[in-house]
């Protein structure tokens, strides 16, 4: 595979019995990283998808869709831009922390990744990816099949070092999060002509759900047992869509929101169907549409002053390379007052509300 040349090599551990290695890891794991054990409720968090859960994989592939530069990451520890599409932590980090795994979920392609990082989970997500193969191709990023191939490589590493028991523990006790689809609607469908001439929204969302189902079944085929799929947000209300399609008043774009709702209804039904097809596994629909809309409509209740613009630069259209160090003087001083960091991605504070809702509402469904 073309991306394999960019995968970091890992330190080769000596051949030890599993129990001895785990004892060694318990003594040597850095703060905030929990060692893999047989009695942990959640062994690992594994993420697939787009920029919402990409902690920096795009840093290590040839694409323009990057954010490993200021002011991204300005509220991350040490003010470091890591490739996360926000001012601080993103949902993959917050979910790993919420499930008691570790503070940050690293990128699989990070060359500084250590072997012990693999055992408690990584993210294979790539900013700009989608269920539609054309979406990833247009952005030159890791498609879902690419991400799945990297995950299979990950499993080979675990098996070769720790054996089948440890691998089975990750697969059976790990939680697998899939979060993508927004770029399919906002970019590939609404903002380019490539799909509009061949699909209406109903048929395009059918196409997306079919693609999603194939990916989910292939993921299940690797041995994954607990799979959560994040819904689409109210796409028409993100700042960039307001600017591009919301008219002079920058209103929410109903076509974007309607498309998200149609997709959400269909993917939820598909997960129910997969639950019947594969008994013994958990297929969890994670709705973020309603909580995101609630934050927008009741912003002052949650401490947000601005919900229709991003903090970075002027917040209307700036995202990725348009949100950079040269327009920092136009950026807001306090990102916690904003729901969105750039014109597409929420702030860390926004993500915290959304992720807390997900954990409170859906965490028990994985068990």
Beta strands, then each sheet from edge to edge (+ up, - down):
strand 1: 45-49
strand 2: 175-179
strand 3: 226-230
strand 4: 282-286
strand 5: 306-310
strand 6: 338-340
sheet 1: 1+ 2+ 3+ 4+
sheet 2: 5+ 6+
end
